[in-house]
Amino acid sequence: MVTSTPLDAMAAEFLTALRSGDRHGASNLVLNAVNTGRVPVRDIYLNVFRTSQYEVGRLWSEGELSVAEEHYCTAATQLIMSQLYPHIFSVARRGKTLVATSVAGELHELPIRMVADFFEMAGWDTYYLGANTPAPDVVRTVRERKADVVAISATMSRNVKRVKEMVDALRATPGPKVMVGGWPFTQDPDLWRSLGADGCAENADKAVELAERWVS
């Protein structure tokens, strides 16, 4: 694993545990760090979960991980994320609402789930719709929840068209600010403009910063 953050060693140990099928070891590594106060939850997300998932994606793309192994590592990471929810949901609420979703046909839900969790850590109420969500259902949910911001994720270039369709559906009536994110938007920093979104965030931390500027 290429190292670039203060928690590189922990991220490498976390991924090694997952690759060996030791989900409990990976969980204990994270929970011990958080419960003892050594590492804040947000740093675990940014420098352990995200770093290890990038490496999982690289290994899979280079044929060093099978689809089954990639699915196991991702599912185990999601389970461990859920074990941190007592810390995340203990933050005081601020009366702002986010709807977070992936587009129809998009099966990678971990990135947008991380975004939703970061908003929870910032005191937002979030309504996380997960992967493969049809645009009409997203629009209905946004109206029902009176969302302040909608976050839309796409990790595959072939799904950019569906991001555009979802943005257009949300624009049909006055509504919340819309941000987009995912791998295609890192390859083309101005892509979000052509889709009619209000902005783009490169990661969960930046997504919260952008939304806070909008609602302030």
N, C-alpha and C positions, 0 to 999 in steps of 0.2 A: 504494500500500500504506500502511495506517495504521501509524505508527511508535510503538513503545512499549518497545523493549529496546535495550541498548547495541549490538547487532549488527544494527540495522535496515537500515543501508546495505548491509551484506553480504547480508542476506536479500533485499533488493530487487534487488541485482545478480544474485544466484543465480537468482531467479525470472525476471528479464529474460532471462538466458541460456537458461533452459529454454523460455520462451515463443518464443524465436527459433529453437529447435531446436538450440542449441549445448550439447549434453550435456557435451562435453569441456571447454568453458570453465567450466561450472558445477562440474564435477569438479575442475578445476585450482584454482579459487577456494577450494574447501573443503580439498583436500589440502595446498595451500601454507600455509594458515592453521594447520592441525593439525601438519604436519611441521616447521614452523619454531618451534613452541611458542607461537605468538601467541594461539591460541584452543584451549581444552580441548575434547575431543570432546563432552562433555556439553553444553557451551554451543552447539556446532554443532547438536546435536539439538534443544535447547530453543528456540534463538533464530534458527536459520536454517531447518532442516527443518520444524519445527512451524509457525513463523510463515509460511513460504512456502506450506505446505500449507493453512493456514487461508485464505490469500488465494486459492489455487487453488479451494477450495470456494466461496468467496464469488463469485468471477468466474463460475464455472460456474452457480451458482444464479441469477445475474442475467443469464445468457445471453451473457456476454462471452467465454466459453471453450466450445468444442464438447466433446462427450464424448471425441472422439479426442485433443484437446489436453490435456484433463484426465488421460486415461489416460497420455499420453506424459510429462507432468510427474511423475506419481506413479511410473511405472515407472523413470524416470531417477533420481528421488530414491532409490528402493530400491537401484538399482545403485550409486549413490554411497555410500549407507550401507554396503553390503557392502565397499567399498574401505577403510573405516575399521576393519574387523574385526581386522586385526593389532594395532591399539591396544586394542580392546575385549577381545579374548580373552587378552591378556597379563597380565591381573589374576590374582592368586593366588586359587585356589578355596577356598571356605569350607565345603563339605559341605552346602549347602542347595540345594533343587531347586524350580524353578518350572515349571509347565506353563502355557503361554500360548496362547489360542485365540480364534477368533471362532465364533459359533454357525452352525448350518446356515442357509443362505440369505443370510448376510452376506458380501458380496464385497469389503468394504473392509478390507484387512489391514495397511495401513501403521501405523495407531495401535497395534495390539497388537504389531506387530514392534518398534516403538520401545520399548514397555514391556519386552519381552524383552531388548532390547539394554541397557537401563538396569540390569536385574538382572544381566546379564553384567558390566557395569562395576562392580557392587557385589560381585562375586566369587561370584555364584550360578551353579549349573549350570541352564541353561534348556532346555526342550524345547518349541520353537515349532511349533505345528500350523497356523498360518496361518488363511486364511479358509475359511468354508463347511464346518465340521467337524461331523459328526453327534455327538450327545451320547453314544451308546454307545461310540464310538471314543475320545472324550475320557476317559470313565470308565475304560476299559481302560488307556489310557496313564497316567493318574494312578496307578492301582494298580501298574502295571509299574514305573514310575519312582519310586514311593514319594515322591510330591511333597509338599513342605511347604506350598505355596501354589498355588492355581489362579487365573489371571487370565482373565476372560471379557470380550470386547469386543462391543459392538453399536453401530453408528453410525446405524441407522434405527429409528424408533419401532415399526415393524411387527414388528421382531425381538425386542422385549422379552419377548413370550410365550415365545419359544424360549430366552431367557436363563433364565426361570423353570423351564422344562422341564429345562435342563441343571443348574441348581442342585439341583432335586429329585432328579435322577438321581445326582448326587454325594453327596447326603445319604442315599441309600438304605442306605449302610454308613458306619461311622465313617471319616473321612478328613481331608484337609487343610483349611486355611482357604480361603475362597472370596471373591475380590474381583471387582467388576464395574466397568465404566467405558464411556464413550462419550457421544455427544451426548444421548441421552434422559435420562441421569443428570445432566447439567448443567442440564437444564430442570426436573427434579424431584429436588432433593437428597435426598429421603427415599425415592425409588423403590426403592433397593437393599434397604431394610428389608422392603418388601412382597414381595420376591422371595426372601427367605430367605438372602441373602448375608451374609457377615460384615463387609463393608465396601465402600467405594467410593472410588476415587481419581480426581481430576480430570485428572491427567497422569502421565507416566512417573515423574517425580521423586517425586511424592506416593505413587505406588504402591509404590516401594521403601521409603519411610519407613514406610508402614503395615505392610508385610510384616516389616520389621525389628523393629517393636514386637511383632508377633505371635510371632516366633521367639526374641525375646530373653528 
